Amino acid sequence: MERIYNKLVRDRIPEIISNKGEQPITHILNDEEYKKELEKKLYEEYNEVLGATNSNDRIEELADMLEILKALASLENKTIEDVLEVADQKAQKRGGFKNKIFLEKVISDKN
């Protein structure tokens, strides 16, 4: 029996499949394909975060997103720490999202 996946998987997945007595068929992506597949995976994980029905599942899916963000940062020759530093700088300049502020509209006298 064949199961078709055609998607980016974590590095140890082929080993795990082999240990179950199955044969994984894989190939290595070039950098352009890798970036595209990471972006697709990020979207997949985003939907899984939204679909999580409890706190533990949500944390698992957020962890998956974080792993993808680490890989995307690496493609830019950066680390997740570099991304977090930029996030901290933005939070210092513009704030974070802790206060739950929802902007409804802005009224201006300017034309």
Secondary structure, DSSP 8 states (H G I E B T S, - for coil): ------S---TTHHHHHHHTT---------HHHHHHHHHHHHHHHHHHHHH--SHHHHHHHHHHHHHHHHHHHHHTT--HHHHHHHHHHHHHHH--STT---------S--
